[in-house]
Structures are given as structure tokens and as C-alpha cells.
């Protein structure tokens, strides 16, 4: 297949202004908008509306898309180094970049939420305590039994997934070493590497079976990194396939993801309930989420072009993607204040569309301001330059949460 003028001749990835793949930035915006949507549906009681409620509930797939994006973007430099037989990325530099990208905006958001809830309350808020503050600032709030009754904070409920991201960041250099050095013998063996990633993904269903079959782990263990590894591993596998130069039509990947989304929106993946569920339901849900997220990440990276890529690469989506992390951080707090203090709607009532639009209308400018105040300047590549060397590290801010 001949590369188009818009493709990097060595990697097959579409070029973009400043050396960044704009469609992946737009995909971050899509993921954030999905997460805001499912929370608006929960707050207005829409999740109880039968199959349509399940469709809204499954918009939490945005979190899995963020996970898969992180797997792709952060693991790729190790894959490129292995393929080119060059030095692996510096773990120290990698850790410094992760901390610099994630923590400033997160700390500001946590302090803001605790400050707001010191004066504003709509009901019990177990996380609003000194111990809860310390737990949230250290991203350890989910490592406890009865998380919902101990450290769940009404303005920060979504940050459980950021705690999972932080755990992935911490173990990624070790995973890269195990996969590329120990398993592959410090040689470029993509087949063996993909098999290792399949084994990594298999940890998720095994973990969920163990969590739900007994009570020796805290009940919050179903939220921990092992339960989410399938989504991260899917993105990591896409990085391997992309470096291998494999191509696939986005026109096939996106419909496949859409079809799986309709499947996961059935009771196959469980109902909207807080009670006990059959053992196979959380396993099915995790695997379907991982498959959907992997296909969605593969569409712009292995496919490219087409309507989906043009949508993601549009200026509004790329701009929103640039502040998607801050949108994710702020939207729950904003939604709670908008619902109770501005609109005066009791929980589980009101218009989903109205809450969604008003929440975004307040969150987006605040997210832009938070991004401007806390983000590090990104290193970009000149738009006129030749294709980036495959061994070059990713930009400092690259991850699913940018």
C-alpha cells in the first residue's frame, strides 16, 4: 500500500501540525464527553430507563478509552526502541513527566472540591474528612474496604480511575522490562510480545473472578488496576501493531466498536444495580469495554482517514482534547453545584440534556483556565520537519488523560 502525502513514511501514522496525531487528541475529547454524559444521566435518573438507560450508563466506556490511549501512547516509546534496537526511555524522565502532567491540576481540583464542600452540601459525603483529603491527594482513596462508605467524595467520585492510571504509570516501566527484555530476550520479537500482552489482558477476567467469588479482597478491588489491565493492554497491543506498520480500515473498526457497544448495553454486561451480580457479568463487561476501547484507539492509528478521523481531527475536537483532562477533573464538582445550587433539582430528577449542556458550559472555561495555570509547555515537532525518528520519545504530556 502506498503512503499518502499525509502519512509518516516510516510509521504509517498520519502527520499532524506540530508532530502530534490530532485525531488522538480529539479522541480524548470524545472520551471526556462520554464520561460527562454518563454522569449527567446518573444525576437525572435516566439510567433507570430500560435499555436506553443502559446505553447511557455504558458511556462510562470513555474511561476505558482513556486507559487504552494511555497504553498506546506511553508504551509506544518502549516498543519503538525495541524495534530500532536503541536505548529504552529513561524511567526517571518518564516518571518526572507523568508527575508534572497529572498532579498540578489534580491537586488544585482536590483542594477546590474540599473547599467547596466545606460550605456546600447536598447530603452525606464520607470522603469529606482529613483522612479523605490525604487519600485523594495521594491517589490512594480506592485502596480500602467499603470505598463508597469511607472515602467516596461527591465532587471527586470520578477520580477512582485516575488512581488506576497512577498505578499503571508506576508499573509500566516494569511491565515494559518484563515484556521486552525478559519475555522477548531483549530482541524484537513482536509475535512473542503480542502473546505477552494477551496474557497481560487475561489478568483482568481472572482478577474479577477472584474478587467476586470470595471475600478475601476488599470490595473495592474490582476497581483496581488488575481489573482494568485488559484496556491498557489493548492500547499497548495497538502500539505494537502500529510500529509493525499494520493497517486496517477505520470503516471496519468503528462499526465493530459500535456493534460491541450495543451488545455491552444489554443485560449481558449486568444491570444498573449495587447488589450482587452473576460472576460472569463483570467479566463480560470488562472484556467488552477493553475490546471497544482497543478498536476505537486502533481506528485513527491503524486506519486513519475517513469520517471518524475527520471528526476527531476537527478544530473543536482537538481544542477540547487539549483540555480534556481538566474537563474530566472538574465536571463532577461543577455538575453537583449546577444541579443543586443553580438549577435546584433534586437528585435523579430533571433534564439530562439541560444538565449536560449547562455543566459543559461552566466546566469548559474553567478547564481551560486550569489548563493554562497548571500545564507544562509541551515540546512539539516543527510542522515542516521530516518524519519523526521512530526512536524519539513521545511528547512529555502524551497520555490518555491529556
C-alpha positions as CSV (number, residue, x, y, z in Angstrom):
1,X,0.0,0.0,0.0
2,X,1.4,3.4,-1.0
3,X,1.6,6.0,1.7
4,X,-0.4,9.2,1.2
5,X,1.3,12.6,1.5
6,X,-0.3,12.9,4.9
7,X,1.3,9.7,6.3
8,X,4.6,9.3,8.0
9,X,6.5,7.1,5.6
10,X,8.2,5.1,8.3
11,X,5.3,4.6,10.7
12,X,2.2,4.9,8.6
13,X,0.7,7.3,11.1
14,X,-1.0,10.4,9.8
15,X,1.2,13.5,10.3
16,X,-0.4,16.5,12.1
17,X,0.5,20.0,13.0
18,X,3.3,20.1,15.5
19,X,4.1,16.4,15.1
20,X,1.0,15.3,17.1
21,X,-1.7,13.0,16.0
22,X,-4.7,15.3,16.1
23,X,-7.2,12.5,15.9
24,X,-6.0,11.0,19.2
25,X,-6.3,14.4,20.8
26,X,-9.8,14.6,19.5
27,X,-10.4,11.1,20.8
28,X,-9.6,12.4,24.3
29,X,-12.3,14.9,23.9
30,X,-14.8,12.3,22.8
31,X,-13.9,10.1,25.8
32,X,-14.3,13.1,28.2
33,X,-17.7,14.0,26.7
34,X,-18.9,10.4,27.1
35,X,-17.9,10.4,30.8
36,X,-19.7,13.7,31.4
37,X,-22.8,12.2,29.6
38,X,-23.0,9.1,31.8
39,X,-22.7,11.2,34.9
40,X,-25.4,13.5,33.7
41,X,-27.6,10.5,33.0
42,X,-27.0,9.2,36.6
43,X,-27.7,12.5,38.2
44,X,-31.0,12.9,36.4
45,X,-32.2,9.4,36.9
46,X,-32.0,8.5,33.2
47,X,-30.1,5.3,33.9
48,X,-33.3,3.7,35.1
49,X,-35.0,4.0,31.7
50,X,-34.6,0.4,30.5
51,X,-32.3,-0.3,27.5
52,X,-31.9,3.5,26.9
53,X,-30.7,3.8,30.4
54,X,-28.1,1.1,29.9
55,X,-26.9,2.8,26.7
56,X,-26.3,6.0,28.8
57,X,-24.7,4.0,31.6
58,X,-22.2,2.4,29.2
59,X,-20.9,5.8,28.2
60,X,-18.5,5.2,31.0
61,X,-16.6,3.4,28.3
62,X,-14.9,6.8,28.0
63,X,-12.8,5.8,30.9
64,X,-11.7,2.6,29.2
65,X,-10.8,4.7,26.1
66,X,-8.6,6.8,28.2
67,X,-6.9,3.7,29.6
68,X,-6.3,2.3,26.1
69,X,-5.0,5.6,24.9
70,X,-2.5,5.6,27.8
71,X,-1.5,2.1,26.9
72,X,-0.8,3.1,23.3
73,X,0.9,6.4,23.9
74,X,3.0,5.6,26.9
75,X,4.1,2.1,25.8
76,X,4.9,3.0,22.3
77,X,8.4,4.6,23.0
78,X,9.5,1.3,24.5
79,X,8.2,-0.6,21.5
80,X,9.9,1.8,19.1
81,X,13.2,1.4,21.0
82,X,12.9,-2.4,20.9
83,X,12.1,-2.4,17.1
84,X,15.0,0.0,16.4
85,X,17.4,-1.7,18.8
86,X,18.0,1.6,20.6
87,X,18.1,2.6,24.3
88,X,14.8,2.3,26.2
89,X,13.2,5.5,27.5
90,X,14.6,6.8,30.8
91,X,12.3,5.7,33.7
92,X,13.3,8.8,35.7
93,X,12.4,11.2,32.8
94,X,9.2,9.3,32.2
95,X,8.2,9.5,35.9
96,X,9.0,13.2,36.1
97,X,6.9,13.9,33.1
98,X,4.0,11.9,34.4
99,X,4.0,13.7,37.7
100,X,4.3,17.1,36.1
101,X,1.4,16.4,33.7
102,X,-1.0,14.8,36.2
103,X,-0.5,16.2,39.6
104,X,-0.7,20.1,39.5
105,X,-4.2,20.2,38.0
106,X,-5.3,17.3,40.1
107,X,-4.1,18.8,43.4
108,X,-5.8,22.1,42.6
109,X,-9.1,20.3,41.8
110,X,-8.9,18.2,45.0
111,X,-8.3,21.3,47.2
112,X,-11.1,23.2,45.3
113,X,-13.6,20.3,45.9
114,X,-12.8,20.1,49.6
115,X,-13.1,23.9,49.9
116,X,-16.5,24.0,48.1
117,X,-17.9,21.1,50.2
118,X,-16.8,22.9,53.4
119,X,-19.6,25.3,52.7
120,X,-21.9,23.4,50.3
121,X,-23.5,20.0,50.9
122,X,-26.4,18.1,49.4
123,X,-26.2,15.0,51.7
124,X,-23.7,12.6,53.2
125,X,-20.2,12.9,51.8
126,X,-17.9,10.3,53.5
127,X,-14.8,11.5,51.7
128,X,-15.0,15.0,53.2
129,X,-12.6,14.4,56.0
130,X,-8.9,15.0,56.7
131,X,-8.1,11.3,56.0
132,X,-10.2,11.5,52.9
133,X,-8.2,14.6,51.8
134,X,-4.9,12.8,52.3
135,X,-6.2,9.7,50.5
136,X,-7.3,11.8,47.5
137,X,-4.1,13.8,47.3
138,X,-2.0,10.6,47.3
139,X,-4.4,8.8,44.9
140,X,-4.9,6.0,47.4
141,X,-8.7,6.6,48.0
142,X,-9.7,3.3,46.4
143,X,-7.4,1.1,48.4
144,X,-9.8,0.4,51.2
145,X,-12.8,-1.8,52.0
146,X,-16.3,-0.2,51.6
147,X,-14.9,2.7,49.5
148,X,-18.4,4.0,49.0
149,X,-18.8,4.5,52.7
150,X,-15.3,5.6,53.6
151,X,-13.6,7.8,51.0
152,X,-16.1,8.4,48.2
153,X,-16.3,12.2,47.7
154,X,-19.3,13.7,45.9
155,X,-17.2,16.2,44.0
156,X,-14.4,13.7,43.1
157,X,-16.1,10.4,42.5
158,X,-14.6,10.0,39.1
159,X,-11.1,10.1,40.4
160,X,-11.1,6.4,41.2
161,X,-10.0,6.0,37.5
162,X,-7.1,8.5,38.0
163,X,-5.9,6.3,40.9
164,X,-5.9,3.4,38.5
165,X,-4.0,5.5,35.9
166,X,-1.4,6.4,38.5
167,X,-0.9,2.7,39.3
168,X,-0.4,1.9,35.6
169,X,2.1,4.8,35.3
170,X,4.0,3.3,38.3
171,X,4.2,-0.3,36.9
172,X,4.6,0.5,33.2
173,X,8.5,0.6,33.2
174,X,8.5,-2.8,35.0
175,X,5.9,-4.2,32.5
176,X,8.0,-3.0,29.6
177,X,11.1,-4.7,31.1
178,X,9.2,-7.9,31.6
179,X,7.6,-7.9,28.2
180,X,10.5,-6.7,26.1
181,X,13.6,-7.9,28.0
182,X,12.6,-10.9,30.0
183,X,9.9,-12.4,27.7
184,X,11.4,-11.3,24.3
185,X,15.1,-11.8,25.4
186,X,15.9,-8.1,24.7
187,X,15.2,-8.7,21.0
188,X,12.5,-7.5,18.7
189,X,10.0,-10.4,18.7
190,X,6.6,-8.9,18.0
191,X,4.8,-12.2,18.0
192,X,6.0,-13.1,21.4
193,X,5.3,-9.5,22.6
194,X,1.7,-9.7,21.4
195,X,1.3,-13.0,23.2
196,X,2.6,-11.5,26.3
197,X,0.2,-8.6,26.0
198,X,-2.6,-11.1,25.6
199,X,-1.5,-12.7,28.8
200,X,-1.5,-9.3,30.5
201,X,-5.0,-8.7,29.3
202,X,-6.1,-12.1,30.7
203,X,-5.3,-10.9,34.2
204,X,-8.4,-8.8,34.2
205,X,-11.0,-11.6,34.0
206,X,-9.0,-13.8,36.4
207,X,-8.8,-10.9,38.9
208,X,-12.5,-10.2,38.6
209,X,-13.4,-13.8,39.1
210,X,-11.3,-13.9,42.3
211,X,-12.8,-10.6,43.6
212,X,-16.4,-11.7,43.0
213,X,-16.0,-15.3,44.0
214,X,-14.7,-14.6,47.5
215,X,-14.4,-12.0,50.2
216,X,-10.6,-12.1,51.0
217,X,-10.0,-8.9,49.0
218,X,-11.6,-5.5,49.7
219,X,-14.8,-5.0,47.8
220,X,-13.2,-2.0,46.0
221,X,-10.6,-4.4,44.4
222,X,-12.9,-4.6,41.4
223,X,-11.8,-1.0,40.6
224,X,-8.0,-1.6,41.0
225,X,-5.5,-1.8,38.1
226,X,-5.6,-5.6,37.6
227,X,-9.3,-5.3,36.8
228,X,-8.6,-2.7,34.1
229,X,-5.4,-4.2,32.6
230,X,-7.3,-5.5,29.6
231,X,-8.0,-2.0,28.3
232,X,-4.4,-0.8,28.9
233,X,-3.1,-4.0,27.2
234,X,-5.3,-3.4,24.2
235,X,-3.8,0.0,23.7
236,X,-0.3,-1.4,24.2
237,X,-1.1,-4.0,21.5
238,X,-2.2,-1.3,19.1
239,X,1.2,0.3,19.6
240,X,3.0,-2.9,18.6
241,X,0.8,-3.3,15.5
242,X,1.3,0.3,14.5
243,X,5.1,0.1,14.8
244,X,4.9,-3.1,12.7
245,X,3.2,-0.9,10.0
246,X,-0.1,-2.8,10.1
247,X,-3.0,-1.0,8.6
248,X,-6.8,-1.6,8.9
249,X,-9.8,0.3,7.6
250,X,-11.3,2.6,10.1
251,X,-14.6,2.0,8.3
252,X,-14.5,-1.5,9.7
253,X,-13.1,-0.8,13.1
254,X,-15.5,1.9,14.1
255,X,-18.7,-0.1,13.2
256,X,-17.3,-3.1,15.0
257,X,-16.8,-0.9,18.1
258,X,-20.4,0.4,17.7
259,X,-21.8,-3.1,17.4
260,X,-20.0,-4.2,20.6
261,X,-21.3,-1.1,22.3
262,X,-24.9,-2.2,21.6
263,X,-24.0,-5.6,22.9
264,X,-22.5,-4.3,26.1
265,X,-25.6,-2.1,26.6
266,X,-27.7,-5.2,27.1
267,X,-28.1,-7.1,30.4
268,X,-25.3,-9.3,29.2
269,X,-22.8,-7.0,31.0
270,X,-25.1,-6.5,34.0
271,X,-27.9,-4.3,35.1
272,X,-27.6,-0.9,36.8
273,X,-27.5,-2.2,40.4
274,X,-25.5,-2.0,43.6
275,X,-26.4,-5.6,44.6
276,X,-24.7,-8.9,43.9
277,X,-24.3,-9.8,40.2
278,X,-23.6,-13.1,38.5
279,X,-19.9,-13.9,38.3
280,X,-19.8,-13.7,34.5
281,X,-21.3,-10.2,34.1
282,X,-18.4,-8.1,35.4
283,X,-16.0,-10.3,33.3
284,X,-18.1,-9.8,30.2
285,X,-18.3,-6.1,30.8
286,X,-14.6,-5.7,31.3
287,X,-13.7,-7.6,28.2
288,X,-16.2,-5.9,26.0
289,X,-15.1,-2.5,27.3
290,X,-11.5,-3.4,26.5
291,X,-12.4,-4.6,23.0
292,X,-14.4,-1.4,22.3
293,X,-11.6,0.9,23.6
294,X,-9.0,-1.0,21.6
295,X,-11.0,-0.7,18.4
296,X,-11.6,3.0,18.9
297,X,-7.9,3.7,19.5
298,X,-6.9,1.5,16.6
299,X,-9.2,3.3,14.2
300,X,-7.2,6.6,13.9
301,X,-3.8,4.9,14.5
302,X,-4.1,1.8,12.2
303,X,-6.8,3.1,10.0
304,X,-6.8,6.9,9.7
305,X,-8.8,8.9,7.2
306,X,-12.5,8.7,6.8
307,X,-15.3,10.4,8.5
308,X,-14.4,9.3,12.0
309,X,-10.8,10.6,11.7
310,X,-12.0,13.9,10.2
311,X,-14.4,14.3,13.1
312,X,-11.7,13.7,15.7
313,X,-9.2,15.9,13.9
314,X,-11.6,18.8,13.6
315,X,-10.5,22.0,15.3
316,X,-13.3,22.0,18.0
317,X,-12.5,18.3,19.0
318,X,-8.7,18.9,19.0
319,X,-9.2,22.1,21.2
320,X,-11.4,20.2,23.6
321,X,-9.0,17.3,23.6
322,X,-6.3,19.7,24.8
323,X,-8.2,20.4,28.0
324,X,-10.0,17.0,28.2
325,X,-8.0,16.1,31.4
326,X,-9.2,19.2,33.1
327,X,-12.8,18.7,31.9
328,X,-12.6,15.2,33.4
329,X,-11.3,16.6,36.7
330,X,-13.8,19.4,37.2
331,X,-17.1,18.2,35.7
332,X,-18.4,16.2,38.7
333,X,-17.9,19.1,41.1
334,X,-19.4,21.5,38.6
335,X,-22.3,19.2,37.9
336,X,-23.1,18.8,41.6
337,X,-23.2,22.5,42.2
338,X,-25.1,23.2,39.0
339,X,-27.7,20.5,39.8
340,X,-28.3,21.5,43.4
341,X,-27.4,25.2,43.8
342,X,-28.1,26.6,40.3
343,X,-31.0,24.5,39.0
344,X,-32.3,23.4,42.3
345,X,-33.2,19.9,41.0
346,X,-33.3,17.0,43.5
347,X,-31.0,14.2,42.6
348,X,-32.4,11.8,40.0
349,X,-34.7,14.4,38.5
350,X,-34.5,17.0,35.8
351,X,-33.5,17.2,32.2
352,X,-30.4,15.2,31.1
353,X,-29.8,17.5,28.1
354,X,-30.2,20.6,30.2
355,X,-27.8,19.4,32.9
356,X,-25.3,18.1,30.3
357,X,-25.2,21.3,28.3
358,X,-25.1,23.6,31.4
359,X,-22.4,21.5,33.0
360,X,-20.2,21.7,29.9
361,X,-20.9,25.4,29.6
362,X,-19.4,26.0,33.0
363,X,-16.8,23.3,33.0
364,X,-15.1,24.1,29.7
365,X,-14.0,27.7,30.5
366,X,-12.9,26.6,34.0
367,X,-11.0,23.6,32.5
368,X,-9.3,26.0,30.0
369,X,-8.2,28.2,32.9
370,X,-7.0,25.3,35.0
371,X,-5.0,24.0,32.0
372,X,-3.4,27.4,31.4
373,X,-2.4,27.7,35.1
374,X,-1.1,24.2,35.7
375,X,0.1,22.6,32.5
376,X,3.7,22.4,31.4
377,X,4.7,23.7,28.0
378,X,4.6,20.8,25.5
379,X,7.5,20.1,23.3
380,X,6.3,19.8,19.7
381,X,7.9,19.0,16.4
382,X,8.1,21.5,13.7
383,X,5.3,21.1,11.2
384,X,7.7,21.4,8.3
385,X,10.1,18.7,9.5
386,X,10.5,15.3,8.0
387,X,9.0,12.2,9.7
388,X,10.0,11.9,13.3
389,X,12.6,9.3,14.1
390,X,10.8,6.3,15.4
391,X,13.1,6.1,18.4
392,X,12.2,9.6,19.6
393,X,10.3,9.8,22.8
394,X,6.7,10.9,22.9
395,X,5.9,14.5,23.9
396,X,6.1,15.0,27.6
397,X,2.3,15.4,28.0
398,X,1.3,12.4,25.9
399,X,-1.1,10.1,27.7
400,X,-4.8,9.1,27.6
401,X,-5.5,11.9,30.2
402,X,-4.0,14.9,28.4
